[in-house]
């Protein structure tokens, strides 16, 4: 999903899953949310809206690649 730009990022869970250490997961989630909110508040609203429109308009659109291109992407 990340590679296809359907999501913006992944928040890694503690070993054993979020339920195994909810306090650690809470702290990680809080840190990541603050970081992303701070980054987003620096971008003008009209630009954020444009980026969001572009993102959703591009969902489901893909480019087929040749075997050579696919091999190069994996390297």
trRosetta pair geometry for C-beta under 8 A, 3 or more apart (Angstrom, degrees):
i j d omega theta_ij theta_ji phi_ij phi_ji
1 4 5.9 -63 -144 47 29 102
1 6 4.4 -80 -165 62 84 116
1 7 4.8 45 133 5 113 110
2 5 7.5 31 180 -78 33 32
2 6 7.6 -83 -65 47 22 74
2 7 5.6 -53 -84 68 63 97
2 9 7.1 55 -118 -116 115 24
2 10 6.1 -62 -64 -31 135 107
4 62 7.4 -39 -134 -93 103 108
5 55 6.8 -135 151 -144 110 87
5 58 6.8 -8 93 106 135 123
5 59 7.7 -133 96 -90 89 69
6 59 6.2 84 -107 -125 80 105
7 10 7.1 73 116 -65 136 71
8 36 7.8 99 118 -135 139 136
9 32 7.7 -159 108 -171 139 124
9 36 7.7 -147 27 -86 143 133
11 28 6.3 136 -178 135 107 108
11 29 6.1 63 174 -99 157 69
11 32 5.2 -151 -108 36 115 173
12 28 7.4 -94 71 178 69 149
13 17 5.4 -6 147 -141 145 36
13 18 4.8 -90 -137 -52 115 74
13 25 6.2 -3 -140 -107 75 111
14 17 7.3 -10 70 82 71 15
14 18 6.8 110 29 -101 86 39
14 20 6.2 -134 93 77 108 103
14 21 4.2 -45 81 53 159 125
14 24 4.6 64 -63 100 144 133
14 25 5.8 -105 -2 -61 105 82
14 28 7.4 -179 -48 -12 87 145
15 20 7.0 -80 98 92 55 148
15 21 7.7 49 55 2 64 130
16 19 7.8 -102 131 72 89 70
16 20 3.2 51 111 -41 118 173
16 21 6.9 96 67 -9 113 93
17 20 5.1 107 62 -6 71 103
18 21 7.5 -97 -161 62 31 61
18 22 6.5 57 160 -103 75 59
18 25 4.0 78 -143 -110 85 162
19 22 6.6 5 -134 -64 32 91
21 24 4.0 7 135 27 119 119
21 25 6.2 137 95 -20 73 88
22 25 5.5 -58 -144 41 34 112
22 26 6.0 42 155 -26 68 104
23 26 5.6 -49 -147 31 30 115
23 27 6.6 29 154 -17 62 104
24 27 5.9 -55 -151 36 31 110
24 28 6.4 30 152 -18 65 108
25 28 5.7 -55 -146 39 32 111
25 29 6.0 32 156 -19 67 109
26 29 5.9 -58 -145 39 26 110
26 30 6.2 27 156 -20 63 109
27 30 5.7 -54 -145 36 28 113
27 31 6.3 29 156 -19 63 107
28 31 5.9 -56 -149 36 28 111
28 32 6.3 22 156 -14 64 110
29 32 5.9 -59 -145 40 29 107
29 33 6.1 28 158 -19 65 110
30 33 5.9 -56 -144 37 26 110
30 34 6.3 26 158 -18 63 108
31 34 6.0 -58 -150 36 26 109
31 35 6.4 27 154 -20 63 108
32 35 5.7 -54 -147 35 31 113
32 36 6.3 23 158 -12 66 108
33 36 6.0 -61 -146 42 29 104
33 37 6.0 27 158 -18 66 110
34 37 5.8 -57 -142 39 28 109
34 38 6.2 30 158 -20 64 107
35 38 6.0 -58 -152 35 25 111
35 39 6.5 24 152 -17 61 108
36 39 5.5 -53 -147 36 35 113
36 40 6.2 31 155 -18 67 108
37 40 5.7 -56 -143 40 31 109
37 41 6.3 34 158 -25 66 105
38 41 6.0 -53 -146 30 28 110
38 42 7.2 30 154 -22 58 103
39 42 6.2 -62 -167 26 33 112
39 43 7.5 22 146 -16 64 106
40 43 5.8 -59 -158 30 44 109
40 48 6.6 65 -163 -108 93 131
43 47 5.2 -116 173 87 97 121
43 48 5.3 118 111 -61 117 92
43 51 7.8 -14 161 -1 150 143
44 47 4.6 86 67 8 86 108
44 48 7.1 -154 96 -8 43 86
45 48 5.5 -54 -148 35 35 113
45 49 6.3 36 155 -19 67 103
46 49 5.7 -50 -148 35 33 113
46 50 6.4 36 152 -20 64 106
47 50 5.5 -52 -147 36 33 114
47 51 6.3 35 153 -20 65 104
48 51 5.7 -54 -148 36 30 112
48 52 6.3 30 153 -19 65 107
49 52 5.7 -55 -148 36 30 111
49 53 6.3 32 154 -20 65 105
50 53 5.8 -53 -147 35 30 111
50 54 6.3 30 154 -18 63 107
51 54 5.7 -56 -149 38 30 112
51 55 6.2 34 153 -24 65 106
52 55 5.6 -51 -147 32 31 114
52 56 6.5 20 160 -9 65 106
53 56 6.3 -63 -149 42 27 101
53 57 6.0 25 156 -18 65 113
54 57 5.8 -60 -142 39 27 110
54 58 6.2 18 161 -14 64 113
55 58 6.2 -70 -153 39 24 105
55 59 7.0 39 150 -41 61 95
56 59 5.6 -31 -153 2 40 118
57 61 7.9 9 135 -10 61 133
58 61 5.0 -86 -161 41 56 121
65 69 3.8 -116 -178 88 114 128
65 70 5.1 144 99 -54 121 80
65 73 7.3 54 121 -17 172 133
66 69 4.8 97 51 7 75 100
66 70 7.0 -139 94 -4 40 88
67 70 5.6 -55 -147 38 32 113
67 71 6.3 35 154 -21 65 105
68 71 5.9 -54 -150 34 29 111
68 72 6.5 29 152 -19 62 107
69 72 5.6 -55 -149 36 33 112
69 73 6.5 36 152 -24 66 103
70 73 5.8 -50 -150 30 32 113
70 74 6.8 29 154 -18 62 105
71 74 6.0 -58 -155 34 33 110
71 75 6.8 36 150 -28 64 105
72 75 5.8 -53 -154 25 35 116
